[in-house]
């Protein structure tokens, strides 16, 4: 039988009891990590493979694009493939990504993040000569 406590008018169960039978799919963890990484200034986009690119052409945006996860019962490791904005200090962007991804995953799932690896697969550049001044289009160099 689960033991509940009433705190601030809300019934809560202990953390140990709450995790019994609770698990997360790799896709859920990858989606959380992908969204968190994309929120960091300096990340232009996530870099997906052929399958992700094909899915996007069909109109299905993948929130876990460029993210690989390894999940155990209580821990997770994350690999991110990203395209960074030109001119950004990549070590600083990486530090912010690690902190944000770790916090998002831990806060939403309770899982401990063992490591966050970031692979820079491209740099975005503005095509000054080819685009009007009000254009937001970018060119990616890989």
Long-range contacts (C-beta under 8 A, 24 or more apart in sequence): 15-110, 19-110, 23-73, 24-71, 24-109, 24-111, 26-69, 26-71, 27-64, 28-109, 29-69, 29-71, 29-76, 29-78, 29-105, 29-109, 29-111, 30-64, 30-67, 30-68, 30-69, 31-63, 31-64, 31-67, 32-101, 32-104, 32-105, 32-108, 32-109, 33-64, 33-67, 33-69, 33-78, 33-80, 33-101, 33-104, 33-105, 33-116, 34-62, 34-63, 34-64, 34-65, 34-66, 34-67, 34-80, 35-63, 35-104, 36-97, 36-100, 36-101, 36-103, 36-104, 36-105, 37-67, 37-80, 37-82, 37-97, 37-100, 37-101, 37-118, 39-100, 40-93, 40-96, 40-97, 40-100, 41-88, 41-93, 41-96, 42-84, 42-85, 42-88, 42-89, 42-90, 42-92, 42-93, 42-96, 43-82, 43-83, 43-84, 43-85, 43-93, 43-97, 44-82, 44-83, 44-84, 44-85, 44-122, 44-124, 44-138, 44-140, 45-82, 45-83, 45-124, 46-80, 46-81, 46-82, 46-83, 47-81, 47-82, 47-83, 47-119, 47-121, 47-122, 48-81, 71-111, 74-111, 74-112, 75-111, 75-112, 75-113, 75-114, 76-105, 76-109, 76-111, 76-112, 76-113, 76-114, 77-113, 77-114, 77-115, 77-116, 77-117, 78-105, 78-113, 78-115, 78-116, 78-117, 79-117, 79-119, 80-116, 80-117, 80-118, 80-119, 81-119, 81-121, 82-118, 82-119, 82-120, 82-121, 83-120, 83-121, 83-122, 83-123, 83-124, 83-140, 83-142, 84-120, 84-122, 84-123, 84-124, 85-123, 85-124, 86-123, 86-124, 86-125, 86-126, 90-120, 94-118
